Amino acid sequence: MTKRTNRGRLPSPDKRGYVRPEVGDKRFSVGNIRDVGTSEMERRLADLRNLFERQCQYHEIDHWAGSVLSHAKKLAAGERLVLRVSDFARNNEGQASEEAQRLHELRELGLDIVADDPSVIARGEKELKQLVDSTVRGALAEAMATADARFESFPSDLIGQLRTTVPSDPSRVETRTFFDAIDGYRKFRKKTGKRKDNGLPSPSVQNYLDIAKRFKTNMANFPIWELTDKNKIDEIFAGWRTRPVSSHTGKPISADHAKHTMDCLWAILVWIDEEADWRWELPKGAIRIKRTADSLHSDRKKNQTRRVSGNTYTPDQLATIAGHLNQFGKMLLGLSVNCAMQAAEVGRLEVDDIFDRHPVTNREGTWVIFDRPKTGEYGEWLLWPEVAILAQWAEVRSRTIGCDRLIVSESGHPWYREDWKNPQQYFSQWWQAKPSKSSRRIGVVTKIGRDHADFPRHSFKTIRKILPNLVRPKFGGEIADLINARKVDGSGRVSGKDTDRYADRPYEKVAEALIEFQDHFRPFLDALKSEDTGSEELKNN
């Protein structure tokens, strides 16, 4: 009795800006256009629709179940899902087991939910486990007794040989499933994985959490005890390393996609092997299973034609883009080109990262000194005069608004949102959004493309490649890497050498390279000085 929901787009916002689609027999607010991006609202709506269909199928109803509706409202609002444990369950094992069942029921519906008191849920799970173990032991004892009675006429030596294949204690066989393991692994990673400053999982941890969750939709469930044979595990990995065809693109998944998927799958198996509560171990020889993606002919064709310069903008093209930007947009684009940054870097720049004189060498000029967030790499960039003026304007603007970051809206909201599933959503929309029924925003390169059909629409992240690609032929790979602030690890090692312990890296050469290529970018820099058009900044800025 499953009721399918309308899979249309987001409805138009109401007078207050709230978007309230109808799912099932209820309306939900998935956000306000002033502070939630379209992609985020679409993701919330998709999650709501999927949840409604799953709970209808699970409960065999065609409306929202009362036990699910409250969590659906929080899902629509983008809030963290938490099951409130009752006071009665804290002192009653039977109630604790019921609430543990409820938590697992919600997780079976696909909700990423945790309990506010995991210890109560753990006691409830223990109670359930004891009940299951008792039932399993009884069933096994009855089955073995039946088998003995049926085959008692067999020769005794044959009976002995057959019994050697039966575990000495069948009740110790792991009865939980692969999907149970996924839930346990995700819970473990959420507790122990690296976190961002705001407390949310780091991008790498979140990626593993997402991959593990997707296993429930693209893999069949099975009992873990079936994985006692290394070849059985190898068959599962073969399904990914051969790079199956994606249902979205109709093409084989990328090698990186396959690699990350297999890495996550292996991490789950290792977790089961090392988790004391699970009665399963990796079989002999499993460590030798191939976990690298197969190469395809399409990979070789793609690599033969790949050139960085063919996927970046020229100074004249940058000048065209700058001509469609207001002062805020010019500042953002200027810093991104000058400092070879993409959204994750420029979006985290703060007013204290701008210096009107080098703090160590005392060299004149406006400088950006910044540690790359993902790796902690140190970087410093001398700003071109035209970019320096815009950076100083941005510094005053942010201080006036009362914000530390440079790239913020007029109301003080950062453009780069670490707490969002897609932190750089504002940048993507500002750069190449296309108007839709739910949003009239149009990105700057999209607008230019309407007037100039041959104008390229490279993604915003390609901006960081422009300067290093020019610098490398003349100044070498090390200087290009320093401009990108990305090659040296957190211990200061370059290609395995502890050079940084004894000598400064050649940042003077970086400054020299920036000065050297200033004239190369003259069309772009001149465009940064032109009159402010004020037409292409996002509406909420």
C-alpha positions in Angstrom: 0.0 0.0 0.0 2.8 2.4 -1.0 1.9 5.9 -2.0 4.4 7.5 -4.4 5.0 11.2 -4.1 5.0 13.8 -6.8 8.6 14.1 -8.0 8.3 17.7 -9.3 10.7 20.6 -8.7 10.6 22.9 -5.7 7.5 25.1 -5.5 7.8 28.9 -5.6 8.6 30.5 -2.3 5.8 32.2 -0.3 5.7 35.9 0.5 8.2 35.5 3.3 10.6 33.5 1.2 9.8 30.1 2.6 9.7 27.1 0.2 7.0 24.7 1.4 6.5 21.6 -0.8 3.8 19.0 -0.1 5.0 15.5 0.6 2.4 12.9 1.4 -0.4 14.6 3.2 1.7 17.3 4.9 3.5 20.5 3.9 7.1 21.0 5.0 9.4 24.1 5.1 12.7 23.1 3.4 14.2 26.5 3.9 14.1 30.2 3.1 15.6 31.5 -0.1 17.4 34.2 1.9 19.7 31.8 3.7 19.4 28.3 2.2 20.6 27.5 -1.3 18.5 25.9 -4.0 20.6 22.7 -4.1 20.3 22.3 -0.4 16.5 22.7 -0.5 16.3 20.2 -3.4 18.4 17.7 -1.4 16.1 18.1 1.6 13.0 17.6 -0.5 14.5 14.5 -2.1 15.3 13.1 1.3 11.7 13.8 2.5 10.2 12.1 -0.5 12.4 9.0 -0.2 11.6 8.8 3.5 7.8 9.0 2.9 7.9 6.2 0.3 10.0 4.0 2.5 7.8 4.5 5.6 4.7 3.9 3.6 6.1 0.6 2.3 7.5 -0.4 5.8 4.2 0.3 7.6 1.9 -0.5 4.7 0.1 2.8 4.9 -0.4 5.8 2.6 0.1 8.6 5.0 2.8 9.8 7.5 3.2 7.6 10.5 3.1 9.5 13.8 6.4 8.0 14.9 8.1 9.3 11.7 6.5 12.7 11.2 8.4 14.6 13.9 11.7 13.4 12.4 10.6 14.3 8.9 10.0 17.9 10.0 13.5 18.0 11.4 14.9 16.5 8.2 13.1 19.2 6.2 14.7 21.9 8.4 18.2 20.4 8.0 18.4 19.7 11.7 20.4 16.9 13.3 18.1 13.9 14.0 18.1 12.8 17.7 15.9 10.2 19.4 15.0 11.3 22.9 15.3 8.4 25.3 12.5 8.2 27.8 13.2 8.4 31.6 11.3 5.0 32.0 13.8 3.3 29.6 16.7 4.5 31.7 15.6 2.2 34.5 13.7 -0.6 32.7 15.5 -3.0 30.4 12.3 -4.0 28.6 11.6 -0.4 27.7 15.2 0.1 26.7 15.0 -2.8 24.3 11.8 -1.3 22.8 13.4 2.0 22.2 16.5 0.3 20.8 14.1 -1.4 18.3 12.5 2.0 17.5 15.9 3.5 16.8 16.9 0.7 14.5 13.5 0.9 12.8 14.1 4.6 12.0 17.6 3.8 10.7 16.1 1.1 8.4 14.0 3.9 6.9 17.2 5.6 5.9 17.3 8.2 8.7 20.8 9.2 10.0 19.6 9.4 13.6 21.4 9.0 17.0 20.1 8.6 20.5 20.6 11.3 23.1 21.7 8.6 25.6 23.5 5.8 23.7 24.1 3.9 27.0 20.3 3.2 27.3 20.2 2.0 23.7 23.2 -0.2 24.3 21.5 -1.8 27.2 18.4 -2.4 25.1 20.5 -3.9 22.3 22.2 -6.2 24.9 18.8 -7.4 26.1 17.7 -8.1 22.6 20.9 -9.9 21.8 20.5 -12.2 24.8 17.0 -13.0 23.7 18.2 -13.8 20.1 21.2 -15.8 21.4 18.9 -17.9 23.6 16.5 -18.5 20.7 19.3 -19.4 18.3 20.8 -21.9 20.8 17.5 -23.5 21.3 16.8 -23.8 17.6 20.3 -25.1 16.9 20.0 -27.7 19.6 16.7 -28.9 18.2 18.0 -29.0 14.7 21.1 -31.0 15.6 19.0 -33.4 17.6 16.7 -33.9 14.6 19.7 -34.5 12.3 21.2 -37.0 14.7 18.0 -38.9 14.8 17.6 -38.9 11.0 21.1 -40.1 10.2 21.7 -42.4 13.2 21.8 -45.3 10.7 24.8 -43.8 8.9 28.2 -45.4 9.6 29.8 -43.8 12.6 33.0 -42.8 10.8 31.0 -40.9 8.2 29.0 -39.2 10.9 32.3 -38.1 12.5 33.6 -36.6 9.2 30.4 -34.7 8.6 30.4 -33.3 12.0 33.8 -31.7 11.6 32.2 -29.1 9.3 29.9 -28.0 12.1 31.3 -25.2 14.3 32.2 -26.4 17.8 29.8 -23.8 19.1 27.2 -22.9 16.4 25.7 -20.2 18.7 28.9 -18.2 18.2 28.2 -17.8 14.5 27.7 -14.1 13.6 24.0 -13.7 12.7 24.0 -10.0 12.0 24.0 -8.6 8.4 26.1 -6.4 6.2 23.6 -3.6 6.6 23.9 -3.9 10.4 27.7 -3.6 9.9 27.2 -0.5 7.9 25.2 1.1 10.7 27.8 0.1 13.2 30.7 1.4 11.1 29.0 4.8 10.4 28.2 5.2 14.1 31.9 4.5 14.9 33.2 6.9 12.3 30.9 9.6 13.5 32.3 9.3 17.0 36.0 8.9 16.2 36.5 10.5 12.8 38.2 13.9 12.2 36.0 16.9 12.7 35.8 20.4 11.4 35.9 23.4 13.7 32.1 23.5 13.8 32.0 19.9 15.1 30.7 18.3 11.9 32.7 15.5 10.2 35.6 16.5 8.0 35.0 16.2 4.2 37.0 12.9 4.0 35.0 11.3 6.9 31.7 12.6 5.5 32.6 11.1 2.2 33.1 7.6 3.8 29.8 8.0 5.7 28.0 8.8 2.5 29.6 5.9 0.6 28.7 3.5 3.4 25.1 4.7 3.4 24.8 4.2 -0.4 25.9 0.6 0.0 22.3 0.0 1.3 20.8 1.1 -2.0 23.4 -0.4 -4.5 24.3 -3.7 -2.8 22.2 -6.6 -1.6 22.1 -7.4 2.1 23.5 -10.7 3.4 24.5 -12.4 6.7 28.1 -11.6 7.6 28.8 -15.2 8.4 28.7 -15.9 4.6 32.0 -14.0 4.3 34.1 -16.9 5.6 35.6 -17.5 2.2 38.2 -15.1 0.8 36.9 -15.7 -2.7 33.4 -14.6 -1.7 34.9 -11.2 -0.6 36.9 -11.0 -3.8 33.7 -11.3 -5.8 32.2 -8.3 -4.0 35.3 -6.2 -4.7 35.4 -7.4 -8.3 32.0 -5.8 -8.7 33.5 -2.4 -8.0 37.1 -2.7 -9.4 35.6 -3.5 -12.8 33.9 -0.1 -12.6 30.2 -0.8 -13.2 28.1 1.5 -15.3 26.6 4.4 -13.4 22.8 4.7 -13.5 23.1 8.5 -13.6 25.6 8.9 -16.5 25.3 5.6 -18.4 29.1 5.4 -18.3 31.5 3.3 -16.2 32.2 5.0 -12.8 35.5 6.8 -12.6 38.6 5.1 -11.2 38.6 7.5 -8.2 34.9 6.6 -7.5 35.8 2.9 -7.6 38.8 3.4 -5.4 37.0 5.4 -2.7 34.2 2.8 -2.8 36.5 -0.1 -2.3 38.5 1.7 0.4 35.2 2.3 2.3 34.1 -1.3 1.8 37.5 -2.6 3.1 37.3 -0.2 6.1 33.9 -1.7 7.0 35.3 -5.2 6.9 38.4 -4.3 9.0 36.1 -2.6 11.5 34.0 -5.8 11.8 37.2 -7.8 12.2 38.6 -5.6 15.0 35.3 -4.9 16.8 35.1 -7.2 19.9 31.3 -7.3 19.7 31.3 -9.0 16.3 31.9 -12.7 15.9 33.7 -12.6 12.6 37.3 -12.4 11.3 38.8 -11.6 7.9 39.5 -15.0 6.2 43.0 -16.1 5.4 44.4 -14.4 2.3 41.9 -11.5 2.3 44.7 -9.0 2.6 45.8 -10.0 -0.9 42.5 -9.1 -2.6 43.0 -6.5 -5.3 41.5 -3.2 -4.3 42.6 -1.0 -7.2 40.3 0.0 -10.1 40.8 -1.5 -13.5 42.0 0.8 -16.3 39.7 1.3 -19.2 40.3 2.3 -22.8 38.3 5.5 -22.2 40.8 6.5 -19.5 43.6 6.4 -22.0 41.7 8.4 -24.5 40.9 11.0 -21.9 44.5 11.3 -20.7 45.8 11.7 -24.2 43.9 15.0 -24.7 44.1 16.4 -21.1 45.9 19.8 -20.9 45.4 22.2 -18.1 45.7 25.2 -20.3 42.7 24.1 -22.3 40.5 24.2 -19.3 41.3 27.6 -17.9 40.6 31.2 -18.8 42.9 33.6 -20.6 43.5 37.2 -19.3 41.2 38.5 -22.0 38.5 36.1 -20.9 39.0 37.0 -17.3 38.7 40.7 -18.3 35.3 39.9 -19.9 34.1 38.2 -16.7 35.4 41.1 -14.6 33.4 43.5 -16.8 30.2 41.9 -15.6 31.0 42.1 -11.9 30.5 44.6 -9.2 33.3 45.5 -6.7 32.6 42.5 -4.5 32.8 40.1 -7.4 35.9 41.7 -8.7 37.5 41.4 -5.3 36.6 37.7 -5.2 37.8 36.9 -8.7 41.0 39.0 -8.3 42.1 37.3 -5.1 41.2 33.9 -6.6 43.5 34.5 -9.6 46.3 36.3 -7.7 46.5 33.7 -4.9 45.6 30.6 -7.0 42.7 29.8 -4.8 39.4 28.0 -5.2 36.2 28.3 -3.0 37.6 26.3 -0.1 40.5 28.7 0.2 39.3 32.1 -0.8 36.0 31.5 1.1 38.0 31.1 4.3 40.2 34.2 4.0 39.9 36.4 7.0 40.7 40.1 7.6 43.7 39.1 9.7 45.2 37.3 6.6 45.8 40.6 4.8 49.0 42.5 5.6 50.1 45.9 4.4 53.7 44.8 4.9 55.3 41.4 5.1 55.3 40.5 8.9 58.6 38.7 8.7 60.7 40.3 6.0 59.1 43.8 6.3 58.9 44.0 2.5 56.5 46.6 1.3 53.3 45.7 -0.5 49.9 44.1 0.3 50.3 40.4 1.2 48.0 37.5 1.8 49.4 35.0 4.3 47.3 31.9 4.8 47.4 28.2 5.7 45.6 26.0 3.2 42.7 24.4 5.2 42.8 20.9 4.0 46.5 20.2 4.5 47.6 23.1 6.7 50.1 24.2 4.1 51.6 27.6 4.5 51.3 30.1 1.7 52.1 33.7 1.0 51.2 35.9 -2.0 52.2 39.4 -2.9 49.0 41.1 -4.3 49.0 43.0 -7.6 48.2 46.7 -6.9 44.7 46.4 -8.5 43.9 43.4 -6.4 45.4 45.0 -3.3 43.0 47.9 -3.5 40.1 45.5 -3.7 41.4 43.4 -0.8 41.8 46.5 1.4 38.2 47.5 0.5 37.0 44.0 1.5 38.9 44.2 4.8 37.1 47.5 5.7 33.8 46.1 4.5 34.1 43.0 6.7 35.1 44.9 9.8 32.1 47.3 9.2 29.8 44.3 9.0 31.4 42.7 12.0 32.8 39.6 10.4 36.2 38.0 10.3 35.9 36.5 6.8 36.3 38.5 3.6 33.8 36.7 1.5 30.5 37.3 3.3 27.1 38.7 2.4 25.9 42.1 3.5 24.1 40.4 6.4 27.3 38.7 7.5 26.7 35.2 6.3 29.9 33.5 5.0 29.7 32.3 1.4 31.7 29.2 2.2 29.5 27.1 4.6 31.4 24.2 6.3 28.1 23.0 7.8 26.5 22.4 4.4 26.7 19.3 2.4 28.0 21.4 -0.5 30.0 24.1 1.3 30.8 26.0 -1.9 27.2 26.2 -3.2 27.1 30.0 -3.1 30.3 30.2 -5.3 28.9 27.7 -7.8 25.6 29.6 -8.1 27.3 33.0 -8.4 29.6 31.6 -11.1 27.4 29.4 -13.3 23.9 29.0 -12.0 21.0 28.7 -14.5 17.6 30.2 -13.8 14.9 27.7 -12.8 11.3 27.7 -11.5 12.5 28.0 -7.9 15.3 30.5 -8.5 16.0 33.4 -10.9 19.7 33.5 -10.1 22.0 33.4 -13.1 25.7 32.9 -12.8 28.1 35.4 -14.4 29.6 33.0 -16.9 26.1 31.7 -17.8 25.1 35.2 -18.6 28.2 35.9 -20.7 27.6 32.6 -22.5 24.1 33.8 -23.6 25.7 36.8 -25.3 28.8 35.0 -26.6 28.0 31.4 -27.6 31.7 30.4 -27.8 32.6 31.7 -24.3 33.9 28.8 -22.2 32.0 27.8 -19.0 34.8 26.4 -16.9 34.0 25.7 -13.2 35.1 28.1 -10.6 37.7 25.7 -9.2 39.7 26.0 -12.4 40.7 29.6 -11.5 43.3 28.2 -9.1 45.1 26.5 -12.0 45.7 29.6 -14.1 48.7 31.1 -12.4 50.6 27.9 -11.5 50.3 26.7 -15.1 52.0 29.9 -16.3 54.7 29.9 -13.6 55.8 26.3 -13.9 57.6 26.5 -17.3 59.7 29.5 -16.3 60.2 29.2 -12.6 59.9 25.4 -12.1 57.6 23.0 -10.4 58.6 23.9 -6.8 57.6 27.6 -7.2 54.3 26.6 -8.9 53.7 24.2 -6.0 54.4 27.0 -3.5 51.9 29.3 -5.3 49.3 26.5 -4.9 50.5 25.9 -1.3 49.9 22.2 -1.6 52.9 20.0 -2.1 54.8 20.0 1.2 53.2 18.0 4.0 52.6 19.2 7.6 56.0 18.1 8.7 57.8 20.2 6.2 58.9 17.4 3.9 59.4 17.9 0.2 59.7 14.7 -1.8 60.7 12.9 1.4 63.4 15.4 2.5 63.3 17.4 5.7 64.5 20.5 3.9 62.3 22.9 5.8 64.0 22.1 9.1 67.1 23.9 7.9 66.2 26.4 5.2 63.4 28.7 4.2 61.4 27.7 1.2 62.0 30.1 -1.8 59.1 32.5 -1.2 61.1 35.4 -2.6 60.9 33.5 -5.9 57.1 33.2 -5.5 56.9 37.0 -5.2 59.3 37.4 -8.1 57.0 35.2 -10.3 53.9 37.2 -9.3 55.6 40.4 -10.3 56.9 38.8 -13.5 53.4 37.9 -14.7 51.7 41.1 -13.7 51.9 42.5 -17.2 50.6 39.2 -18.6 47.3 39.8 -16.7 47.1 43.5 -17.8 43.7 43.2 -19.6 42.3 41.5 -16.5 43.8 43.9 -14.0 42.6 46.9 -16.1 39.1 45.5 -16.0 39.3 45.3 -12.2 39.8 49.1 -12.1 36.8 49.8 -14.4 33.4 51.2 -13.3 31.4 49.0 -10.9 28.5 47.3 -12.8 26.9 46.0 -9.6 24.8 43.5 -11.6 26.1 40.0 -10.9 26.4 39.6 -7.2 24.2 37.1 -5.6 20.9 38.6 -4.3 21.5 37.5 -0.7 24.9 39.4 -0.5 
